[in-house]
Amino acid sequence: MSGQAICIILAFPITRAKAIDMDVTIYHNPRCGSSRNTLALIRAAGVEPHVIDYLANPPTRAELAALAARAAQSGLTARALVRSKEALYTELGLDDPARGDEALLDALAAHPILINRPVVVTPKGVRVCRPPELVHDIL
C-alpha cells in the first residue's frame, strides 16, 4: 500500500429540531425585535405557530379577558399583559396600581398598541416572552 492514500468517509446524520405537535399561538408585532426573535425560537423548536398580528387584527375584549384568565393560571396578572413603555400607558393613568384588571383590559381592547409583546400561548401556559428565551418554558 505504499504511496496509496486511504480515505475513510464517516457519515453522520444531520440533526434538525424534531417537530413538536403542539398548538401554539403568538400575539406578534412584526416590527418588534423581541417578537421576531421569539417567533424564530418557536419555529426552531419545530413548531409552526398561529401568528396573530395583534395590531392588524386586535383581539376583542372577550378574547383579552380569556387570555388574562389563562395568564393568571401561569402566575401572570393582567397588568403583565400591558406594555408600560408606551406613552399612552401613563396618559391613560394605567400606571396607577389602583387600576384593576377590568380597566386594564378595557384599555387593551381600545388601544392594542398597549398589548405587551410577544405573548405566547401553549397548552403548557402563557408567557410574555421578554426575553425571548422564556418561550422555552412553555414549549
C-alpha positions in Angstrom: 0.0 0.0 0.0 3.0 2.2 -0.2 2.1 5.5 -1.9 -1.6 5.0 -1.8 -3.9 7.1 0.3 -6.7 5.6 2.2 -9.8 7.7 2.6 -12.4 6.9 5.1 -15.7 8.8 5.0 -17.8 8.8 8.1 -21.4 9.7 7.6 -23.3 11.4 10.4 -27.0 12.2 10.1 -27.9 15.8 10.1 -29.9 16.6 13.1 -32.8 19.1 13.0 -35.2 20.1 15.6 -37.8 17.5 16.0 -41.3 18.7 15.1 -43.4 19.3 18.2 -47.1 18.5 17.8 -48.4 21.4 19.9 -50.9 24.2 19.4 -49.0 27.4 19.9 -50.3 31.0 19.4 -48.1 34.1 19.4 -49.5 37.6 19.6 -46.9 39.1 17.4 -45.7 42.6 16.3 -43.5 42.1 13.3 -41.8 45.4 14.0 -40.6 44.3 17.4 -37.2 42.5 17.7 -38.2 40.5 20.8 -41.4 39.3 19.0 -39.4 38.3 15.9 -36.8 36.5 17.9 -39.5 34.6 19.9 -41.2 33.6 16.7 -37.9 32.3 15.4 -37.2 30.3 18.6 -40.7 28.7 18.3 -40.0 27.7 14.7 -36.5 26.5 15.5 -38.2 24.2 18.1 -40.1 22.6 15.2 -43.4 24.3 15.8 -45.4 26.4 13.3 -47.5 28.7 15.5 -50.7 30.5 14.8 -49.4 34.1 14.4 -51.7 36.9 15.4 -50.5 40.3 14.3 -52.4 42.0 17.1 -52.1 45.5 15.7 -53.6 44.5 12.3 -56.2 42.1 13.9 -56.7 43.2 17.5 -58.2 40.7 19.9 -61.7 41.5 21.2 -62.3 42.5 24.8 -63.7 38.9 25.4 -60.6 37.4 23.9 -58.3 39.6 26.0 -60.3 38.5 29.1 -59.9 34.9 28.2 -56.1 35.5 27.6 -55.8 37.2 31.0 -57.6 34.2 32.7 -55.2 31.8 31.0 -52.3 34.0 32.0 -53.4 34.0 35.6 -53.2 30.2 35.6 -49.5 30.7 34.7 -49.0 33.2 37.6 -49.3 36.4 35.4 -51.5 39.3 36.2 -53.5 41.3 33.7 -51.0 44.1 34.3 -48.2 41.8 32.8 -50.1 42.0 29.5 -49.9 45.8 29.4 -46.9 47.4 27.7 -45.8 50.1 30.2 -43.2 51.7 27.8 -45.9 53.3 25.7 -46.6 56.9 26.4 -50.3 56.1 26.3 -49.8 53.9 29.4 -49.2 57.0 31.5 -51.6 59.2 29.6 -54.4 56.9 30.4 -53.4 56.6 34.1 -52.7 52.9 33.8 -49.6 53.4 35.9 -51.9 53.8 38.9 -51.7 50.5 40.8 -55.4 51.0 41.9 -56.5 50.5 38.3 -57.9 47.0 38.3 -57.9 44.2 35.7 -61.2 45.3 34.1 -59.8 48.8 33.4 -56.6 47.4 32.1 -58.5 45.0 29.7 -60.7 47.9 28.6 -57.6 49.9 27.7 -56.0 47.0 25.9 -59.2 46.5 23.8 -59.4 50.1 22.9 -55.6 50.6 22.3 -54.0 47.4 21.1 -50.6 49.2 21.0 -50.7 48.7 24.8 -50.6 44.9 24.5 -47.2 43.7 25.8 -45.3 41.6 23.3 -44.9 38.9 22.4 -47.5 36.9 24.3 -47.2 33.2 23.6 -50.0 30.7 24.5 -49.4 26.9 24.6 -51.0 24.0 26.4 -48.3 24.4 29.0 -49.2 28.1 29.8 -48.9 31.7 28.8 -45.8 33.8 28.8 -44.9 37.4 27.9 -41.6 36.4 26.3 -39.3 39.1 27.3 -36.6 38.0 26.9 -37.5 35.7 24.0 -35.8 32.7 25.6 -38.7 32.5 28.1 -40.7 30.7 25.4 -38.7 27.5 26.1 -40.5 27.3 29.4 -43.8 26.6 27.7 -42.8 24.6 24.6 
